[in-house]
Each structure stands twice: as structure tokens, then as C-alpha cells.
Amino acid sequence: MKQFISVNDVTDINTLAAKALAYKANPFADKHLGQGKRIGLLFLNPSLRTRLSTQVAASNLGMEAIVFNVDKEGWILEFEEGAIMSGTTVEHIKDAAPILGNYFDVLAIRTFPSLANKEDDYSEMYIKQFIKYAGVPVVSLESATLHPLQSLTDIITIQEDRMLNAERLKQNAGSLQPSALSILPKIVLTWAPHVKPLPQCVANSFAQWINAWGEADFVITHPEDYELSE
């Protein structure tokens, strides 16, 4: 796996989820795997769970994690190709990304949509430019339109619930009954009211992962004109 940007980068979702569950049961099983390696966590917007869980995961693997809050601690980067940098931007991504690639073995990046221009947001320019110029694997900690780590975590949670139900069924009904693991969970994705506009990355990503997984009875329902992009 060269990048981890979307479900398209995953060969087998069940295998990946099982590996994550194994690490959850034994967090230090591969505590020397990342020894001598360094991951750069680059944040262009705030994060709590994703940031801390990624730092902990890197530490558990013996990898050094360095956090850089690009939006607060670095120069304002230019991402447009051929842009005339006569405004607020100071350094171009094609110069900055290779430097970061020299410092780190892996780059993990969190960006946020502008919510001003849907076409620009869905172009995923920020993370694509890092991939183009960094020269090292790139992990998405959330992009303008997708949040793969959140979706992987959602599937892990669903799998844990299925395993608990399977164990209950086995205890209550005996081995002659069908396994709960063979029963597809019913999942409805819908929207709740909010006081401000929100990005579609979590919903987009969840729908992609659940559909690619193929082990759920999945429905999306929403108010008119609030559909996800194709």
C-alpha cells in the first residue's frame, strides 16, 4: 500500500480490520516495526481523536511521530500550479513537500474543505499535491471529501458488534443456529440538523467503505437537495 487516501487503496477490508483488532488486543505486538522510522503529522486544520490516536499508534509501533500544525506554525503554502505568488502565500508545495519527504518516511496529512467552491474541494488538490511531490507514502488523516481512518474505525466497530452478537447467539441458542456473523447488519446513514455547514468527507467515506465491504444492508436517506456527490 503506497498511499492510504481512500478505500481504493485497500486490497481486503476484512483483513485490514482483523489486523486492527489484533493490534487493539495487543497494542505492542510489533513495537519494533517502526524503529528508526519517522512519521510527520501535518495539520492544516484542528484535530483531537485522529491526531492523538495516530500519535499513539506510531508510538506503539516504535516510530517517532512529529506534529506540525501547518496552519499555525508554518509558511502559507501555495498549491496551484503556475501560480504567481504575489499574495499571502510564501512557499510552493512543490518546494516544501520534497523537503518534508526527506525528513520523514511517511507523511500523514489532515486538510479541510473551503466549503466555498464544491468543485475545488472535490478536486482534492491539497492532498494530491503532497502525493505528487513528497516522494514518500501519504496517509490521509481527513481530506476535503474523505476520511478513511474514520471509516475503517466504523467498520471495526461494526465487526466487534457482530462478534459480540455471534457469541450471544451461540450461548443462547447453541451451535445449531446460524451464526450472527452470517447476518448482514442493517445500517441507515442520514443527516441531522446543524447550525453551520459541514463537509461531506465522513459521509462520503463511510458510504464508499460500506459499499466496497459489501457486508451490510446499507441505505442512505436525506432531505431533498442534500444528497452526496456521485
C-alpha positions in Angstrom: 0.0 0.0 0.0 1.8 3.1 -1.2 -0.9 5.6 -0.1 -3.9 5.5 2.3 -6.3 8.0 0.9 -9.5 6.0 0.3 -11.0 2.6 0.3 -9.5 2.1 -3.2 -6.1 1.8 -1.5 -7.2 -1.3 0.5 -6.9 -4.8 -1.0 -9.1 -6.6 1.6 -11.1 -4.7 4.1 -11.8 -7.7 6.4 -8.0 -8.5 6.5 -7.2 -4.9 7.4 -10.0 -4.7 10.1 -8.8 -8.0 11.6 -5.2 -6.7 11.8 -6.5 -3.5 13.5 -8.5 -5.7 16.0 -5.3 -7.7 16.7 -3.4 -4.5 17.4 -6.2 -3.4 19.7 -5.9 -6.6 21.7 -2.1 -6.4 21.8 -1.0 -2.8 21.0 2.7 -3.6 21.3 2.8 -6.8 19.2 5.0 -5.0 16.7 6.7 -2.5 18.9 9.9 -2.6 17.0 8.4 -2.5 13.5 8.8 1.3 13.1 12.1 1.6 14.9 14.3 4.1 13.1 11.4 5.4 11.1 9.7 8.8 11.4 6.2 9.9 10.5 5.3 13.6 10.0 1.7 14.5 11.1 0.8 17.7 9.2 -2.4 19.5 10.2 -4.0 22.2 8.1 -6.9 22.3 10.5 -7.6 21.2 14.1 -7.9 17.6 15.2 -8.4 15.7 18.5 -9.1 12.0 18.1 -7.4 11.5 14.8 -4.3 13.3 15.9 -3.9 11.6 19.2 -4.8 8.1 18.0 -2.3 8.4 15.2 0.5 9.5 17.6 -0.3 6.7 19.9 -0.4 4.2 17.1 3.0 5.4 15.8 4.5 5.2 19.3 3.1 1.6 19.7 5.0 0.6 16.6 8.2 2.2 17.8 8.0 5.0 15.3 8.8 8.7 16.1 5.9 11.0 15.4 6.4 14.7 14.9 3.4 17.0 14.7 3.5 20.1 12.5 0.5 22.5 12.6 0.9 23.9 9.1 -1.9 26.4 9.6 -0.4 28.0 12.6 3.4 27.2 12.6 4.5 27.3 9.0 4.5 29.5 5.9 1.3 29.8 4.0 1.7 27.3 1.2 0.7 27.7 -2.5 -0.9 24.7 -4.1 -1.9 26.0 -7.5 0.5 25.0 -10.4 2.0 28.0 -12.1 0.5 30.5 -9.6 2.1 33.9 -9.3 2.9 34.2 -5.6 2.2 37.9 -5.1 -0.4 37.5 -2.3 -0.3 35.8 1.1 1.4 32.5 0.1 5.1 32.3 0.8 6.3 28.8 -0.3 5.1 26.5 -3.1 4.1 22.9 -2.3 6.5 21.6 -5.0 9.4 23.0 -2.9 8.0 22.3 0.6 6.8 18.7 0.0 10.1 17.2 -1.1 11.8 18.7 1.9 9.3 17.0 4.2 9.8 13.8 2.2 13.5 14.0 3.1 12.7 14.4 6.8 10.0 11.7 7.1 9.4 8.1 6.0 5.7 8.7 5.9 3.6 11.8 5.8 0.1 11.9 7.3 -2.0 14.9 6.3 -5.2 16.5 7.5 -6.9 19.1 5.4 -10.4 20.7 5.4 -12.6 21.8 2.5 -13.2 25.5 1.9 -16.9 24.9 1.7 -16.9 27.8 -0.7 -16.4 26.0 -4.0 -17.5 22.4 -4.3 -15.6 21.7 -7.5 -12.4 22.9 -5.9 -13.0 20.9 -2.7 -13.7 17.7 -4.7 -10.5 18.1 -6.7 -8.6 17.2 -3.5 -5.8 19.4 -4.7 -4.0 19.7 -1.3 -3.5 16.0 -0.7 -2.9 15.2 -4.4 -0.1 17.8 -4.5 1.6 16.3 -1.4 1.4 12.8 -3.1 2.8 14.3 -6.3 5.8 16.0 -4.7 6.7 14.4 -1.4 8.2 11.2 -2.7 7.1 9.1 0.4 3.8 7.3 1.3 1.0 9.7 2.2 -1.8 8.8 4.7 -5.0 10.9 4.9 -6.0 11.9 8.4 -9.0 13.5 6.7 -9.2 15.3 3.4 -11.7 17.7 1.8 -14.0 14.9 0.8 -12.9 11.7 2.5 -12.0 10.4 6.0 -10.6 6.8 5.5 -9.4 6.3 9.1 -12.8 7.2 10.5 -14.5 4.7 8.0 -12.0 1.9 8.9 -12.8 2.6 12.6 -16.5 2.4 11.8 -16.2 -1.0 10.1 -14.0 -2.3 13.1 -16.8 -1.2 15.5 -19.4 -3.0 13.3 -17.3 -6.1 13.3 -16.9 -6.0 17.0 -20.6 -5.7 17.5 -21.2 -8.6 15.1 -18.7 -10.8 17.0 -20.5 -9.9 20.3 -23.9 -10.8 18.8 -22.4 -14.1 17.4 -21.2 -15.0 20.9 -24.5 -14.2 22.5 -26.4 -16.3 19.9 -24.0 -19.2 20.4 -24.6 -19.1 24.2 -28.4 -18.7 23.9 -29.3 -20.9 21.0 -26.4 -23.4 20.7 -24.3 -24.3 17.7 -27.3 -25.5 15.5 -28.4 -21.9 14.9 -26.9 -19.8 12.1 -24.0 -17.6 13.1 -24.7 -13.9 13.7 -21.7 -13.3 11.5 -23.7 -14.5 8.6 -26.5 -12.0 9.2 -25.9 -8.6 7.5 -26.2 -5.6 9.8 -28.8 -3.0 8.8 -27.3 0.4 8.5 -29.0 3.7 7.7 -26.9 6.8 7.0 -28.8 10.1 7.3 -28.3 13.7 8.1 -29.1 15.7 11.3 -29.7 19.4 11.5 -26.7 21.6 12.3 -26.2 25.3 12.9 -23.4 25.6 10.3 -22.4 24.0 7.0 -20.3 20.8 7.4 -18.1 18.9 5.0 -19.2 15.6 3.4 -16.0 13.8 4.0 -17.2 11.4 6.8 -20.5 10.5 5.0 -18.7 10.1 1.6 -16.1 7.9 3.1 -18.5 5.8 5.1 -20.6 5.1 2.1 -17.6 4.2 0.0 -16.2 1.8 2.6 -19.6 0.1 3.4 -20.4 -0.4 -0.3 -16.9 -1.8 -1.0 -17.1 -4.0 2.0 -20.4 -5.5 0.9 -21.3 -7.0 4.3 -24.2 -4.7 5.3 -27.7 -3.9 4.3 -27.0 -0.2 3.7 -29.4 2.7 3.0 -28.8 6.4 2.6 -31.7 8.7 3.3 -31.7 12.5 3.4 -33.7 15.7 2.8 -34.2 16.7 -0.8 -31.2 18.6 -2.3 -28.8 17.3 0.4 -27.5 14.3 -1.5 -23.9 13.2 -1.6 -21.9 13.6 -4.8 -21.7 10.5 -7.1 
